[in-house]
Amino acid sequence: MIPFNKPYLTGAEQDYLSKAAALGKLSGNGYFTQLCQTFFEEQYGFGKCFLTTSCTDALEMAALLLDIQPGDEVIVPAFTFVSSANAFALRGAKIRFVESKADFPGLDEAKVEELISEKTKAIVAVHYAGVPCDMDVLQQLADKYNIILIEDAAHAVDSFYKGKALGSFGKLAAFSFHETKNVHCGEGGMLVVNDPQLIKRAEVIWEKGTDRAALFRGEIDKYGWKDFGSSFLLSELQAAFLFAQLENLAGIQSRRKAIWEDYSAWFSGKKDQIQVLPLSFLQLLEECLKGLGEVGFQTQPGNYHLFYLLFEYADLRQEYIQRLKEKGVLAVFHYQSLHKSEFIQNYQPEEFVRHLLNSDRFSDCLLRLPLFYQLPNLLVES
């Protein structure tokens, strides 16, 4: 079986895990945590970075940091992972779901303003597949209505909008280092705080509501409970693993780019431009499509996080999944529209009955093909 994903190891992870163990601090906010956070701050011009146990935790930190309260409203794409909305629903916020574009799963910026009310606290810009939202439009809306712009950049490591790194636009941004992402540590995430006024409180929330980090820096002689918070820190072992990935980010991105471009060239009919994927594999993908109607495909590369096909109907997608599975290839669909979820039916029934046809179409018809560093070698070996 060719899996949908296979976590990539650079070769340095074991050495750094051993070094972390030798340093004797494993619980977080140590040597490797600082290396990773500094990497992002210097490489991409981010504000203060805080490694977390997941992107979900980073978003939940953001909700705490912004004092989201019952009665607040937060605008979130309908086609996204549940954490994009759940982090704010946990604080009692009402979620207003925005439609996808007709030709791309990302949020439709033209549909955001109609959802803004006097209760709107934040807009969550999800950069699907590492493809940037129109940050000019969203920032203008945030400024016009005095609301907070948050970037859900779970897919968007090393992705840019007009030459500026995603994650550097919003007051806050959240990243994922889950094993399916371009760089990973099994499970992990990061909150970026681009507003200097929020940094001090973010550190307290990050440290379980205490000022313990200040104690470790020698700034105070004892620490205490100062605010809401939780155990958000990533362990030093995971940070050590992640740093091995970050050191090899350029090479990882180069390989993913070559794979993405092979998919794009093949489905565009430019079969003479294939670089790394075996022709036999691409021919298998094409052979299994016979009789399944017109099939679209992703045209915006983003940061080469994923590559999708788009079928006309859900049953055609399911037939293709089954055909590939019989040939030993695992392809998977993606998000299910959050506004149609069982939870929203009970939590916000008025959102459950909304018709967001584009989001529902991507839920029913989008299929992701395998895309990971070792894919070309694995295909040759198989």
BAKEBA-581335 format. One record per residue (C-alpha): x, y, z; residue in three letters. Coordinates in steps of 0.001 Angstrom, whole numbers, plus 500000, padded with zeros to 6 digits. Last residue first. Layout:
REM BAKEBA-581335
XYZala;...
This chain:
REM BAKEBA-581335
507138499122495265ser;510728500382495559glu;510205502959492808val;506987504173494413leu;508665504470497819leu;511493506496496326asn;509110508990494666pro;506904509211497808leu;509703509811500340gln;508987513519500834tyr;505217513291501111phe;502199513833498868leu;499574511115498452pro;496489512416496603leu;493781514498498261arg;490143514153497160leu;487543516930496949leu;483950516015495971cys;481644515915498980asp;483309518357501367ser;484380520555498449phe;480784520683497240arg;479480521410500740asp;481793524407501041ser;480648525696497670asn;476972525218498476leu;476866527065501765leu;473164526722502531his;472389527747506107arg;470273525306508141val;473032524386510595phe;473901528034511222glu;470470528791512705glu;470715525605514767pro;473682526984516692gln;474770524540519407tyr;472494521613518543asn;472826521502514764gln;476320522945515251ile;477424519780517044phe;475886517443514477glu;477864519182511749ser;476379520961508730lys;477974524353509514his;481281522541509943leu;481391521399506333ser;483257518077506262gln;486984518425505837tyr;489209516282503618his;489005513310501263phe;491659510621501237val;493864508776498740ala;495485505430499605leu;497155503557496762val;497412499740496596gly;495673499114493281lys;492441498051495016glu;492712501210497102lys;492976503287493942leu;489745501817492587arg;487994502328495922gln;488991505961496213ile;487912506494492588tyr;484476505022493293glu;484123507227496356gln;484929510320494325arg;482343509328491725leu;479772508822494504asp;480470512313495848ala;479737514029492550tyr;481551516194489991glu;485010515261491200phe;487792517561492415leu;491390516374492625leu;493720517578495349tyr;497396518302495966phe;498725519066499450leu;501290521075501402his;503135522410498383tyr;503558525856499990asn;500664527433498074gly;500503525518494795pro;497378527052493244gln;495981524895490409thr;494328522063492320gln;492521519585490096phe;489279519164488197gly;487747515876487073val;485252515492484233glu;483466512180484276gly;484318509013486203leu;484490506697483190gly;488257506380483292lys;489793507902486412leu;491554504676487459cys;493693504795484317glu;494859508317485146glu;496111507443488614leu;497754504310487220leu;499456506381484511gln;500832508669487214leu;502251505673489059phe;503785504138485913ser;505290507515485006leu;507382507414488174pro;507274510686490135leu;510457512783490207val;510589515333487373gln;507643515107484947ile;507715517882482350gln;507032515748479247asp;503580514922480565lys;502273518422480185lys;498616517324479958gly;497519519596482813ser;496835516540485011phe;500412515399484524trp;502006518819484938ala;500117519526488181ser;500958516147489686tyr;504592516577488711asp;504597520132490077glu;503380518903493454trp;506109516230493572ile;508837518730492645ala;507547521274495183lys;507500518625497915arg;511166517878497187arg;512194521539497283ser;510160522178500437gln;511921519396502299ile;515312520629501126gly;514611524185502276ala;513189523026505612leu;516209520911506567asn;517234522853509677glu;513536523141510498leu;513131519361510558gln;515984518817513001ala;514476521636515074phe;511191519766515244leu;512757516679516827phe;514434518843519467ala;511140520643520100ala;509417517285520523gln;511980516200523106leu;511863519630524772glu;508161519194525432ser;505666521583523822leu;504123524042526259leu;500327524518526466phe;499634523385530013ser;496763525795530689ser;496006529421531342gly;493731531911533045phe;495592534590534933asp;498214535392537589lys;498869532255539627trp;502228532709541316gly;505989532688540806tyr;508864533270543161lys;512085535329543194asp;511325537432540104ile;513298538383536971glu;515691535419537198gly;514798534136533712arg;513329530976535274phe;511147533155537517leu;509869535116534496ala;508861531843532872ala;506927530941536052arg;504596533932535726asp;501557531674536036thr;498381531015534071gly;499457527542532967lys;502710528787531425glu;501259529567527983trp;498653531835529590ile;501461533716531368val;503514533959528167glu;500509535260526248ala;499997537921528925arg;503474539323528312lys;503158539135524540ile;499788540844524059leu;500964544461523903gln;503667543500521392pro;500983542499518836asp;502483539902516480asn;501915536941518800val;502654533702516951val;501198530553518509leu;502895527299517630met;501985523671517107gly;502929520098517829gly;502136516440517271glu;504507514073515478gly;507312516630515386cys;506550518088511989his;507655519954508896val;505523519878505731asn;502470518809507758lys;500985515322508077thr;502957514540511245glu;501346517466513044his;503536520564513260phe;500653523023513103ser;500718526820513078phe;498567529499514750ala;498634533237514105ala;497812536260516250leu;497602539987515568lys;497264538854511975gly;499744539554509198phe;502980537743510156ser;501630534195510058gly;501866534023506300leu;505272535336505335ala;505503538534503299lys;506447538453499621gly;503003539405498333lys;501447536667500476tyr;503858533940501530phe;504119530298502551ser;506974528764504561asp;504648527015507034val;501061527424505794ala;498944524374506509his;498124525202510147ala;498214528922509297ala;494994529812511079asp;495599533546510925glu;493718535756513373ile;492440539239512464leu;490881541153515341ile;487934543510514920ile;487834547301514738asn;485172547362511996tyr;487163549182509316lys;490531547875510528asp;489459544225510458ala;487735544743507102leu;490861546336505631gln;492959543507507057gln;490695540933505402leu;490875542610502002val;494650543062502091asp;495137539548503451met;493597537912500417asp;493768534384501815cys;497053532660501219pro;497405529187499703val;499114526976502299gly;496695524173501442ala;493910526258503059tyr;495133529498504623his;492442529839507291val;491706533490508103ala;489880533560511441val;487986536842511776ile;487521538222515276ala;485262539941517814lys;481997540338515917thr;479215541489518247lys;478484544749516386glu;477934542608513308ser;480096541199510529ile;478621538368508449leu;477973540506505339glu;481613541591505436glu;482962538063505009val;481364536976501725lys;483768538824499398ala;486714537177501180glu;485515533761500023asp;487204531303502371leu;489587528731500923gly;488223525657499119pro;488947527045495633phe;486904527642492470asp;483541528710493902ala;485174530381496887lys;484309528926500265ser;481446530281502381glu;481760531951505776val;480547530417509008phe;479535532636511917arg;480514530981515180ile;478877532216518385lys;481379532464521191ala;481034530546524464gly;484739530198525300arg;484782526626523983leu;483070527932520818ala;486246529930520191phe;488666526996520126ala;485987524872518434asn;485908527031515305ala;489382526594513834ser;489700523363515835ser;487021521688513672val;489225521627510594phe;488134523873507752thr;485390524299505176phe;482826526451507002ala;485352529280507181pro;485375531128510528val;483887534451511668ile;483853534868515454val;480919536316517387glu;480984537361521023asp;477896536612523122gly;479703534273525488pro;483232535655525898gln;486513535670523952ile;489121537301526177asp;491583537778523297leu;494339535846525078leu;491965533046525987leu;490823532614522385ala;494415532809521155ala;495535530160523640met;492755527935522295glu;494088528551518794leu;497612527558519862ala;496207524514521639asp;494507523373518431thr;497742524020516547cys;499235521399518834ser;501429520881521924thr;502531524496521827thr;505649526416520792leu;505324530121521588phe;506558532705519065cys;507014536440519691lys;506530538521516561gly;507236536918513217phe;509837538264510803gly;509949535051508808tyr;513430533610509336gln;514259535539512516glu;511088534909514517glu;510650531425513101phe;514182530292513932phe;514051532027517316thr;511059529913518306gln;512783526722517201cys;516063527460518985leu;514242528605522149gln;512249525379522322thr;515463523468521710phe;517242524977524737tyr;514350524940527199gly;510739526038527221asn;509512522473527649gly;509479519520530037ser;512663517740528977leu;515440519534530827lys;518467517290531487gly;520812518617528812leu;521708515004528048ala;518096514207527175ala;517928517138524779ala;521211516027523211lys;519865512509522719ser;516736513873521067leu;518979516055518892tyr;521004513079517704asp;517866511041517050gln;516283513805514964glu;519298514402512736ala;518402511865510054gly;515907514079508203thr;512885511978509091leu;509736512259506970tyr;506321511206508212pro;504571508994505627lys;501277510269504238asn;498526508989501955phe;500050505543502117pro;501205503492499096ile;500000500000500000met;
